[in-house]
Amino acid sequence: MNEDELQQAMSALEMYRDNLEQLQQQRNFVELSLKEYVLAKSSLEAFENAEKGDEVMVPIGAGILVKMSVLDSDKFIVNAGSNISVEKDYKTAMETLESRMKDIESGLKSIDENIERIQGEYEKLARYVQQAYEEYQRSQNVQDP
């Protein structure tokens, strides 16, 4: 391997490293989104068996809960996208939430698979570059006497 080929391989390594960093950032964002949905599910579950007038503790985030009095335990406003919200009963709201969580979990799995695949390619290329660099160094030492 000559110096130009070695430089190209090292550039490819850097590209893999950048891709891995981007995927990790994307994974972190998706994971935060999933945590938000887990919190929403926990909040929704507080209303599962509630009756009008019951007091429930609803998590609002960062370990904070708020005590609320239930006015209607079977009507929830759910974002349907594009700034449109619809009213749903408890069961339908929970189904919507769980469906969205499954989609997010599927996306997270896909990101993890991509990270694993690129990490494997990166490690294989890194070993190849290391060996090529050592061979290049040896050939330079042989030519320099």
Chimera marker file (.cmm) of the C-alpha trace (Angstrom):
<marker_set name="trace">
<marker id="1" x="0.000" y="0.000" z="0.000" r="1" g="1" b="0" radius="0.5"/>
<marker id="2" x="1.430" y="3.371" z="-0.947" r="1" g="1" b="0" radius="0.5"/>
<marker id="3" x="1.107" y="6.609" z="0.979" r="1" g="1" b="0" radius="0.5"/>
<marker id="4" x="-1.912" y="7.857" z="-1.028" r="1" g="1" b="0" radius="0.5"/>
<marker id="5" x="-3.832" y="4.628" z="-0.466" r="1" g="1" b="0" radius="0.5"/>
<marker id="6" x="-3.001" y="4.767" z="3.221" r="1" g="1" b="0" radius="0.5"/>
<marker id="7" x="-4.263" y="8.361" z="3.395" r="1" g="1" b="0" radius="0.5"/>
<marker id="8" x="-7.512" y="7.350" z="1.646" r="1" g="1" b="0" radius="0.5"/>
<marker id="9" x="-8.043" y="4.511" z="4.098" r="1" g="1" b="0" radius="0.5"/>
<marker id="10" x="-7.452" y="6.848" z="7.033" r="1" g="1" b="0" radius="0.5"/>
<marker id="11" x="-9.996" y="9.299" z="5.551" r="1" g="1" b="0" radius="0.5"/>
<marker id="12" x="-12.498" y="6.459" z="5.302" r="1" g="1" b="0" radius="0.5"/>
<marker id="13" x="-11.858" y="5.656" z="8.974" r="1" g="1" b="0" radius="0.5"/>
<marker id="14" x="-12.610" y="9.263" z="9.878" r="1" g="1" b="0" radius="0.5"/>
<marker id="15" x="-15.830" y="9.111" z="7.854" r="1" g="1" b="0" radius="0.5"/>
<marker id="16" x="-16.902" y="5.966" z="9.727" r="1" g="1" b="0" radius="0.5"/>
<marker id="17" x="-16.117" y="7.663" z="13.050" r="1" g="1" b="0" radius="0.5"/>
<marker id="18" x="-18.224" y="10.697" z="12.035" r="1" g="1" b="0" radius="0.5"/>
<marker id="19" x="-21.104" y="8.424" z="11.022" r="1" g="1" b="0" radius="0.5"/>
<marker id="20" x="-20.908" y="6.632" z="14.359" r="1" g="1" b="0" radius="0.5"/>
<marker id="21" x="-21.024" y="9.943" z="16.238" r="1" g="1" b="0" radius="0.5"/>
<marker id="22" x="-24.058" y="11.085" z="14.233" r="1" g="1" b="0" radius="0.5"/>
<marker id="23" x="-25.859" y="7.808" z="14.838" r="1" g="1" b="0" radius="0.5"/>
<marker id="24" x="-25.105" y="8.013" z="18.563" r="1" g="1" b="0" radius="0.5"/>
<marker id="25" x="-26.547" y="11.545" z="18.685" r="1" g="1" b="0" radius="0.5"/>
<marker id="26" x="-29.618" y="10.329" z="16.818" r="1" g="1" b="0" radius="0.5"/>
<marker id="27" x="-29.905" y="7.413" z="19.238" r="1" g="1" b="0" radius="0.5"/>
<marker id="28" x="-29.741" y="9.774" z="22.213" r="1" g="1" b="0" radius="0.5"/>
<marker id="29" x="-32.522" y="11.920" z="20.724" r="1" g="1" b="0" radius="0.5"/>
<marker id="30" x="-34.752" y="8.894" z="20.043" r="1" g="1" b="0" radius="0.5"/>
<marker id="31" x="-34.063" y="7.537" z="23.527" r="1" g="1" b="0" radius="0.5"/>
<marker id="32" x="-35.145" y="10.874" z="25.054" r="1" g="1" b="0" radius="0.5"/>
<marker id="33" x="-38.317" y="10.730" z="22.988" r="1" g="1" b="0" radius="0.5"/>
<marker id="34" x="-39.018" y="7.222" z="24.262" r="1" g="1" b="0" radius="0.5"/>
<marker id="35" x="-38.526" y="8.392" z="27.864" r="1" g="1" b="0" radius="0.5"/>
<marker id="36" x="-41.080" y="11.136" z="27.221" r="1" g="1" b="0" radius="0.5"/>
<marker id="37" x="-43.565" y="8.526" z="26.028" r="1" g="1" b="0" radius="0.5"/>
<marker id="38" x="-42.866" y="6.313" z="29.058" r="1" g="1" b="0" radius="0.5"/>
<marker id="39" x="-43.645" y="9.308" z="31.283" r="1" g="1" b="0" radius="0.5"/>
<marker id="40" x="-46.834" y="9.993" z="29.315" r="1" g="1" b="0" radius="0.5"/>
<marker id="41" x="-47.891" y="6.349" z="29.684" r="1" g="1" b="0" radius="0.5"/>
<marker id="42" x="-47.262" y="6.510" z="33.408" r="1" g="1" b="0" radius="0.5"/>
<marker id="43" x="-49.359" y="9.666" z="33.609" r="1" g="1" b="0" radius="0.5"/>
<marker id="44" x="-52.161" y="8.102" z="31.581" r="1" g="1" b="0" radius="0.5"/>
<marker id="45" x="-52.124" y="4.982" z="33.764" r="1" g="1" b="0" radius="0.5"/>
<marker id="46" x="-52.893" y="7.176" z="36.772" r="1" g="1" b="0" radius="0.5"/>
<marker id="47" x="-56.371" y="7.618" z="35.269" r="1" g="1" b="0" radius="0.5"/>
<marker id="48" x="-57.067" y="3.968" z="34.442" r="1" g="1" b="0" radius="0.5"/>
<marker id="49" x="-59.322" y="3.261" z="37.408" r="1" g="1" b="0" radius="0.5"/>
<marker id="50" x="-60.044" y="6.820" z="38.447" r="1" g="1" b="0" radius="0.5"/>
<marker id="51" x="-63.567" y="8.087" z="38.990" r="1" g="1" b="0" radius="0.5"/>
<marker id="52" x="-64.809" y="11.656" z="38.858" r="1" g="1" b="0" radius="0.5"/>
<marker id="53" x="-63.566" y="13.479" z="41.944" r="1" g="1" b="0" radius="0.5"/>
<marker id="54" x="-60.747" y="11.015" z="42.710" r="1" g="1" b="0" radius="0.5"/>
<marker id="55" x="-57.342" y="12.446" z="43.467" r="1" g="1" b="0" radius="0.5"/>
<marker id="56" x="-54.475" y="11.109" z="41.374" r="1" g="1" b="0" radius="0.5"/>
<marker id="57" x="-50.756" y="11.741" z="41.354" r="1" g="1" b="0" radius="0.5"/>
<marker id="58" x="-49.529" y="12.538" z="37.858" r="1" g="1" b="0" radius="0.5"/>
<marker id="59" x="-45.819" y="12.720" z="36.996" r="1" g="1" b="0" radius="0.5"/>
<marker id="60" x="-44.925" y="15.874" z="35.082" r="1" g="1" b="0" radius="0.5"/>
<marker id="61" x="-41.196" y="15.173" z="34.700" r="1" g="1" b="0" radius="0.5"/>
<marker id="62" x="-37.893" y="15.455" z="36.555" r="1" g="1" b="0" radius="0.5"/>
<marker id="63" x="-39.259" y="13.344" z="39.408" r="1" g="1" b="0" radius="0.5"/>
<marker id="64" x="-42.081" y="15.791" z="40.124" r="1" g="1" b="0" radius="0.5"/>
<marker id="65" x="-45.667" y="14.678" z="40.569" r="1" g="1" b="0" radius="0.5"/>
<marker id="66" x="-48.763" y="16.809" z="40.814" r="1" g="1" b="0" radius="0.5"/>
<marker id="67" x="-51.887" y="15.916" z="42.767" r="1" g="1" b="0" radius="0.5"/>
<marker id="68" x="-54.987" y="16.361" z="40.627" r="1" g="1" b="0" radius="0.5"/>
<marker id="69" x="-58.678" y="15.911" z="41.035" r="1" g="1" b="0" radius="0.5"/>
<marker id="70" x="-60.280" y="13.975" z="38.189" r="1" g="1" b="0" radius="0.5"/>
<marker id="71" x="-63.025" y="15.748" z="36.252" r="1" g="1" b="0" radius="0.5"/>
<marker id="72" x="-63.429" y="13.141" z="33.506" r="1" g="1" b="0" radius="0.5"/>
<marker id="73" x="-61.328" y="9.974" z="33.550" r="1" g="1" b="0" radius="0.5"/>
<marker id="74" x="-62.218" y="8.806" z="30.063" r="1" g="1" b="0" radius="0.5"/>
<marker id="75" x="-61.573" y="11.800" z="27.821" r="1" g="1" b="0" radius="0.5"/>
<marker id="76" x="-58.052" y="12.599" z="26.684" r="1" g="1" b="0" radius="0.5"/>
<marker id="77" x="-56.797" y="15.020" z="24.078" r="1" g="1" b="0" radius="0.5"/>
<marker id="78" x="-54.254" y="13.312" z="21.794" r="1" g="1" b="0" radius="0.5"/>
<marker id="79" x="-52.034" y="15.039" z="19.258" r="1" g="1" b="0" radius="0.5"/>
<marker id="80" x="-52.818" y="13.538" z="15.854" r="1" g="1" b="0" radius="0.5"/>
<marker id="81" x="-50.049" y="15.461" z="14.072" r="1" g="1" b="0" radius="0.5"/>
<marker id="82" x="-49.945" y="18.677" z="12.053" r="1" g="1" b="0" radius="0.5"/>
<marker id="83" x="-51.124" y="20.645" z="15.098" r="1" g="1" b="0" radius="0.5"/>
<marker id="84" x="-54.379" y="18.693" z="15.165" r="1" g="1" b="0" radius="0.5"/>
<marker id="85" x="-55.625" y="17.156" z="18.399" r="1" g="1" b="0" radius="0.5"/>
<marker id="86" x="-58.490" y="14.734" z="18.849" r="1" g="1" b="0" radius="0.5"/>
<marker id="87" x="-60.439" y="13.551" z="21.841" r="1" g="1" b="0" radius="0.5"/>
<marker id="88" x="-60.052" y="9.852" z="22.655" r="1" g="1" b="0" radius="0.5"/>
<marker id="89" x="-61.227" y="7.570" z="25.418" r="1" g="1" b="0" radius="0.5"/>
<marker id="90" x="-58.733" y="5.961" z="27.803" r="1" g="1" b="0" radius="0.5"/>
<marker id="91" x="-58.385" y="2.702" z="25.873" r="1" g="1" b="0" radius="0.5"/>
<marker id="92" x="-57.865" y="4.390" z="22.493" r="1" g="1" b="0" radius="0.5"/>
<marker id="93" x="-55.463" y="6.951" z="23.938" r="1" g="1" b="0" radius="0.5"/>
<marker id="94" x="-53.412" y="4.141" z="25.525" r="1" g="1" b="0" radius="0.5"/>
<marker id="95" x="-53.412" y="2.169" z="22.267" r="1" g="1" b="0" radius="0.5"/>
<marker id="96" x="-52.201" y="5.248" z="20.384" r="1" g="1" b="0" radius="0.5"/>
<marker id="97" x="-49.466" y="5.829" z="22.942" r="1" g="1" b="0" radius="0.5"/>
<marker id="98" x="-48.329" y="2.201" z="22.901" r="1" g="1" b="0" radius="0.5"/>
<marker id="99" x="-48.318" y="2.139" z="19.087" r="1" g="1" b="0" radius="0.5"/>
<marker id="100" x="-46.124" y="5.221" z="18.993" r="1" g="1" b="0" radius="0.5"/>
<marker id="101" x="-43.815" y="3.699" z="21.594" r="1" g="1" b="0" radius="0.5"/>
<marker id="102" x="-43.452" y="0.556" z="19.461" r="1" g="1" b="0" radius="0.5"/>
<marker id="103" x="-42.545" y="2.724" z="16.472" r="1" g="1" b="0" radius="0.5"/>
<marker id="104" x="-39.921" y="4.543" z="18.520" r="1" g="1" b="0" radius="0.5"/>
<marker id="105" x="-38.533" y="1.276" z="19.878" r="1" g="1" b="0" radius="0.5"/>
<marker id="106" x="-38.346" y="-0.077" z="16.326" r="1" g="1" b="0" radius="0.5"/>
<marker id="107" x="-36.451" y="3.047" z="15.243" r="1" g="1" b="0" radius="0.5"/>
<marker id="108" x="-34.095" y="2.652" z="18.187" r="1" g="1" b="0" radius="0.5"/>
<marker id="109" x="-33.469" y="-0.976" z="17.226" r="1" g="1" b="0" radius="0.5"/>
<marker id="110" x="-32.702" y="0.079" z="13.654" r="1" g="1" b="0" radius="0.5"/>
<marker id="111" x="-30.247" y="2.717" z="14.865" r="1" g="1" b="0" radius="0.5"/>
<marker id="112" x="-28.563" y="0.164" z="17.135" r="1" g="1" b="0" radius="0.5"/>
<marker id="113" x="-28.226" y="-2.253" z="14.211" r="1" g="1" b="0" radius="0.5"/>
<marker id="114" x="-26.653" y="0.486" z="12.078" r="1" g="1" b="0" radius="0.5"/>
<marker id="115" x="-24.272" y="1.417" z="14.882" r="1" g="1" b="0" radius="0.5"/>
<marker id="116" x="-23.245" y="-2.226" z="15.276" r="1" g="1" b="0" radius="0.5"/>
<marker id="117" x="-22.750" y="-2.673" z="11.514" r="1" g="1" b="0" radius="0.5"/>
<marker id="118" x="-20.713" y="0.511" z="11.089" r="1" g="1" b="0" radius="0.5"/>
<marker id="119" x="-18.717" y="-0.227" z="14.252" r="1" g="1" b="0" radius="0.5"/>
<marker id="120" x="-17.792" y="-3.630" z="12.787" r="1" g="1" b="0" radius="0.5"/>
<marker id="121" x="-16.764" y="-2.083" z="9.475" r="1" g="1" b="0" radius="0.5"/>
<marker id="122" x="-14.792" y="0.580" z="11.317" r="1" g="1" b="0" radius="0.5"/>
<marker id="123" x="-12.916" y="-1.983" z="13.412" r="1" g="1" b="0" radius="0.5"/>
<marker id="124" x="-12.138" y="-4.115" z="10.357" r="1" g="1" b="0" radius="0.5"/>
<marker id="125" x="-10.842" y="-1.106" z="8.430" r="1" g="1" b="0" radius="0.5"/>
<marker id="126" x="-8.862" y="0.094" z="11.464" r="1" g="1" b="0" radius="0.5"/>
<marker id="127" x="-7.073" y="-3.274" z="11.697" r="1" g="1" b="0" radius="0.5"/>
<marker id="128" x="-6.350" y="-3.161" z="7.959" r="1" g="1" b="0" radius="0.5"/>
<marker id="129" x="-5.030" y="0.418" z="8.171" r="1" g="1" b="0" radius="0.5"/>
<marker id="130" x="-2.840" y="-0.500" z="11.151" r="1" g="1" b="0" radius="0.5"/>
<marker id="131" x="-1.331" y="-3.440" z="9.297" r="1" g="1" b="0" radius="0.5"/>
<marker id="132" x="-0.883" y="-1.394" z="6.110" r="1" g="1" b="0" radius="0.5"/>
<marker id="133" x="0.758" y="1.403" z="8.073" r="1" g="1" b="0" radius="0.5"/>
<marker id="134" x="3.184" y="-1.033" z="9.707" r="1" g="1" b="0" radius="0.5"/>
<marker id="135" x="4.043" y="-2.508" z="6.300" r="1" g="1" b="0" radius="0.5"/>
<marker id="136" x="4.493" y="0.989" z="4.882" r="1" g="1" b="0" radius="0.5"/>
<marker id="137" x="6.822" y="1.902" z="7.781" r="1" g="1" b="0" radius="0.5"/>
<marker id="138" x="8.851" y="-1.257" z="7.231" r="1" g="1" b="0" radius="0.5"/>
<marker id="139" x="9.161" y="-0.528" z="3.512" r="1" g="1" b="0" radius="0.5"/>
<marker id="140" x="10.323" y="3.027" z="4.296" r="1" g="1" b="0" radius="0.5"/>
<marker id="141" x="12.952" y="1.698" z="6.717" r="1" g="1" b="0" radius="0.5"/>
<marker id="142" x="14.226" y="-0.753" z="4.074" r="1" g="1" b="0" radius="0.5"/>
<marker id="143" x="14.540" y="2.007" z="1.469" r="1" g="1" b="0" radius="0.5"/>
<marker id="144" x="16.302" y="4.516" z="3.766" r="1" g="1" b="0" radius="0.5"/>
<marker id="145" x="19.676" y="2.834" z="4.542" r="1" g="1" b="0" radius="0.5"/>
<link id1="1" id2="2" r="1" g="1" b="0" radius="0.2"/>
<link id1="2" id2="3" r="1" g="1" b="0" radius="0.2"/>
<link id1="3" id2="4" r="1" g="1" b="0" radius="0.2"/>
<link id1="4" id2="5" r="1" g="1" b="0" radius="0.2"/>
<link id1="5" id2="6" r="1" g="1" b="0" radius="0.2"/>
<link id1="6" id2="7" r="1" g="1" b="0" radius="0.2"/>
<link id1="7" id2="8" r="1" g="1" b="0" radius="0.2"/>
<link id1="8" id2="9" r="1" g="1" b="0" radius="0.2"/>
<link id1="9" id2="10" r="1" g="1" b="0" radius="0.2"/>
<link id1="10" id2="11" r="1" g="1" b="0" radius="0.2"/>
<link id1="11" id2="12" r="1" g="1" b="0" radius="0.2"/>
<link id1="12" id2="13" r="1" g="1" b="0" radius="0.2"/>
<link id1="13" id2="14" r="1" g="1" b="0" radius="0.2"/>
<link id1="14" id2="15" r="1" g="1" b="0" radius="0.2"/>
<link id1="15" id2="16" r="1" g="1" b="0" radius="0.2"/>
<link id1="16" id2="17" r="1" g="1" b="0" radius="0.2"/>
<link id1="17" id2="18" r="1" g="1" b="0" radius="0.2"/>
<link id1="18" id2="19" r="1" g="1" b="0" radius="0.2"/>
<link id1="19" id2="20" r="1" g="1" b="0" radius="0.2"/>
<link id1="20" id2="21" r="1" g="1" b="0" radius="0.2"/>
<link id1="21" id2="22" r="1" g="1" b="0" radius="0.2"/>
<link id1="22" id2="23" r="1" g="1" b="0" radius="0.2"/>
<link id1="23" id2="24" r="1" g="1" b="0" radius="0.2"/>
<link id1="24" id2="25" r="1" g="1" b="0" radius="0.2"/>
<link id1="25" id2="26" r="1" g="1" b="0" radius="0.2"/>
<link id1="26" id2="27" r="1" g="1" b="0" radius="0.2"/>
<link id1="27" id2="28" r="1" g="1" b="0" radius="0.2"/>
<link id1="28" id2="29" r="1" g="1" b="0" radius="0.2"/>
<link id1="29" id2="30" r="1" g="1" b="0" radius="0.2"/>
<link id1="30" id2="31" r="1" g="1" b="0" radius="0.2"/>
<link id1="31" id2="32" r="1" g="1" b="0" radius="0.2"/>
<link id1="32" id2="33" r="1" g="1" b="0" radius="0.2"/>
<link id1="33" id2="34" r="1" g="1" b="0" radius="0.2"/>
<link id1="34" id2="35" r="1" g="1" b="0" radius="0.2"/>
<link id1="35" id2="36" r="1" g="1" b="0" radius="0.2"/>
<link id1="36" id2="37" r="1" g="1" b="0" radius="0.2"/>
<link id1="37" id2="38" r="1" g="1" b="0" radius="0.2"/>
<link id1="38" id2="39" r="1" g="1" b="0" radius="0.2"/>
<link id1="39" id2="40" r="1" g="1" b="0" radius="0.2"/>
<link id1="40" id2="41" r="1" g="1" b="0" radius="0.2"/>
<link id1="41" id2="42" r="1" g="1" b="0" radius="0.2"/>
<link id1="42" id2="43" r="1" g="1" b="0" radius="0.2"/>
<link id1="43" id2="44" r="1" g="1" b="0" radius="0.2"/>
<link id1="44" id2="45" r="1" g="1" b="0" radius="0.2"/>
<link id1="45" id2="46" r="1" g="1" b="0" radius="0.2"/>
<link id1="46" id2="47" r="1" g="1" b="0" radius="0.2"/>
<link id1="47" id2="48" r="1" g="1" b="0" radius="0.2"/>
<link id1="48" id2="49" r="1" g="1" b="0" radius="0.2"/>
<link id1="49" id2="50" r="1" g="1" b="0" radius="0.2"/>
<link id1="50" id2="51" r="1" g="1" b="0" radius="0.2"/>
<link id1="51" id2="52" r="1" g="1" b="0" radius="0.2"/>
<link id1="52" id2="53" r="1" g="1" b="0" radius="0.2"/>
<link id1="53" id2="54" r="1" g="1" b="0" radius="0.2"/>
<link id1="54" id2="55" r="1" g="1" b="0" radius="0.2"/>
<link id1="55" id2="56" r="1" g="1" b="0" radius="0.2"/>
<link id1="56" id2="57" r="1" g="1" b="0" radius="0.2"/>
<link id1="57" id2="58" r="1" g="1" b="0" radius="0.2"/>
<link id1="58" id2="59" r="1" g="1" b="0" radius="0.2"/>
<link id1="59" id2="60" r="1" g="1" b="0" radius="0.2"/>
<link id1="60" id2="61" r="1" g="1" b="0" radius="0.2"/>
<link id1="61" id2="62" r="1" g="1" b="0" radius="0.2"/>
<link id1="62" id2="63" r="1" g="1" b="0" radius="0.2"/>
<link id1="63" id2="64" r="1" g="1" b="0" radius="0.2"/>
<link id1="64" id2="65" r="1" g="1" b="0" radius="0.2"/>
<link id1="65" id2="66" r="1" g="1" b="0" radius="0.2"/>
<link id1="66" id2="67" r="1" g="1" b="0" radius="0.2"/>
<link id1="67" id2="68" r="1" g="1" b="0" radius="0.2"/>
<link id1="68" id2="69" r="1" g="1" b="0" radius="0.2"/>
<link id1="69" id2="70" r="1" g="1" b="0" radius="0.2"/>
<link id1="70" id2="71" r="1" g="1" b="0" radius="0.2"/>
<link id1="71" id2="72" r="1" g="1" b="0" radius="0.2"/>
<link id1="72" id2="73" r="1" g="1" b="0" radius="0.2"/>
<link id1="73" id2="74" r="1" g="1" b="0" radius="0.2"/>
<link id1="74" id2="75" r="1" g="1" b="0" radius="0.2"/>
<link id1="75" id2="76" r="1" g="1" b="0" radius="0.2"/>
<link id1="76" id2="77" r="1" g="1" b="0" radius="0.2"/>
<link id1="77" id2="78" r="1" g="1" b="0" radius="0.2"/>
<link id1="78" id2="79" r="1" g="1" b="0" radius="0.2"/>
<link id1="79" id2="80" r="1" g="1" b="0" radius="0.2"/>
<link id1="80" id2="81" r="1" g="1" b="0" radius="0.2"/>
<link id1="81" id2="82" r="1" g="1" b="0" radius="0.2"/>
<link id1="82" id2="83" r="1" g="1" b="0" radius="0.2"/>
<link id1="83" id2="84" r="1" g="1" b="0" radius="0.2"/>
<link id1="84" id2="85" r="1" g="1" b="0" radius="0.2"/>
<link id1="85" id2="86" r="1" g="1" b="0" radius="0.2"/>
<link id1="86" id2="87" r="1" g="1" b="0" radius="0.2"/>
<link id1="87" id2="88" r="1" g="1" b="0" radius="0.2"/>
<link id1="88" id2="89" r="1" g="1" b="0" radius="0.2"/>
<link id1="89" id2="90" r="1" g="1" b="0" radius="0.2"/>
<link id1="90" id2="91" r="1" g="1" b="0" radius="0.2"/>
<link id1="91" id2="92" r="1" g="1" b="0" radius="0.2"/>
<link id1="92" id2="93" r="1" g="1" b="0" radius="0.2"/>
<link id1="93" id2="94" r="1" g="1" b="0" radius="0.2"/>
<link id1="94" id2="95" r="1" g="1" b="0" radius="0.2"/>
<link id1="95" id2="96" r="1" g="1" b="0" radius="0.2"/>
<link id1="96" id2="97" r="1" g="1" b="0" radius="0.2"/>
<link id1="97" id2="98" r="1" g="1" b="0" radius="0.2"/>
<link id1="98" id2="99" r="1" g="1" b="0" radius="0.2"/>
<link id1="99" id2="100" r="1" g="1" b="0" radius="0.2"/>
<link id1="100" id2="101" r="1" g="1" b="0" radius="0.2"/>
<link id1="101" id2="102" r="1" g="1" b="0" radius="0.2"/>
<link id1="102" id2="103" r="1" g="1" b="0" radius="0.2"/>
<link id1="103" id2="104" r="1" g="1" b="0" radius="0.2"/>
<link id1="104" id2="105" r="1" g="1" b="0" radius="0.2"/>
<link id1="105" id2="106" r="1" g="1" b="0" radius="0.2"/>
<link id1="106" id2="107" r="1" g="1" b="0" radius="0.2"/>
<link id1="107" id2="108" r="1" g="1" b="0" radius="0.2"/>
<link id1="108" id2="109" r="1" g="1" b="0" radius="0.2"/>
<link id1="109" id2="110" r="1" g="1" b="0" radius="0.2"/>
<link id1="110" id2="111" r="1" g="1" b="0" radius="0.2"/>
<link id1="111" id2="112" r="1" g="1" b="0" radius="0.2"/>
<link id1="112" id2="113" r="1" g="1" b="0" radius="0.2"/>
<link id1="113" id2="114" r="1" g="1" b="0" radius="0.2"/>
<link id1="114" id2="115" r="1" g="1" b="0" radius="0.2"/>
<link id1="115" id2="116" r="1" g="1" b="0" radius="0.2"/>
<link id1="116" id2="117" r="1" g="1" b="0" radius="0.2"/>
<link id1="117" id2="118" r="1" g="1" b="0" radius="0.2"/>
<link id1="118" id2="119" r="1" g="1" b="0" radius="0.2"/>
<link id1="119" id2="120" r="1" g="1" b="0" radius="0.2"/>
<link id1="120" id2="121" r="1" g="1" b="0" radius="0.2"/>
<link id1="121" id2="122" r="1" g="1" b="0" radius="0.2"/>
<link id1="122" id2="123" r="1" g="1" b="0" radius="0.2"/>
<link id1="123" id2="124" r="1" g="1" b="0" radius="0.2"/>
<link id1="124" id2="125" r="1" g="1" b="0" radius="0.2"/>
<link id1="125" id2="126" r="1" g="1" b="0" radius="0.2"/>
<link id1="126" id2="127" r="1" g="1" b="0" radius="0.2"/>
<link id1="127" id2="128" r="1" g="1" b="0" radius="0.2"/>
<link id1="128" id2="129" r="1" g="1" b="0" radius="0.2"/>
<link id1="129" id2="130" r="1" g="1" b="0" radius="0.2"/>
<link id1="130" id2="131" r="1" g="1" b="0" radius="0.2"/>
<link id1="131" id2="132" r="1" g="1" b="0" radius="0.2"/>
<link id1="132" id2="133" r="1" g="1" b="0" radius="0.2"/>
<link id1="133" id2="134" r="1" g="1" b="0" radius="0.2"/>
<link id1="134" id2="135" r="1" g="1" b="0" radius="0.2"/>
<link id1="135" id2="136" r="1" g="1" b="0" radius="0.2"/>
<link id1="136" id2="137" r="1" g="1" b="0" radius="0.2"/>
<link id1="137" id2="138" r="1" g="1" b="0" radius="0.2"/>
<link id1="138" id2="139" r="1" g="1" b="0" radius="0.2"/>
<link id1="139" id2="140" r="1" g="1" b="0" radius="0.2"/>
<link id1="140" id2="141" r="1" g="1" b="0" radius="0.2"/>
<link id1="141" id2="142" r="1" g="1" b="0" radius="0.2"/>
<link id1="142" id2="143" r="1" g="1" b="0" radius="0.2"/>
<link id1="143" id2="144" r="1" g="1" b="0" radius="0.2"/>
<link id1="144" id2="145" r="1" g="1" b="0" radius="0.2"/>
</marker_set>
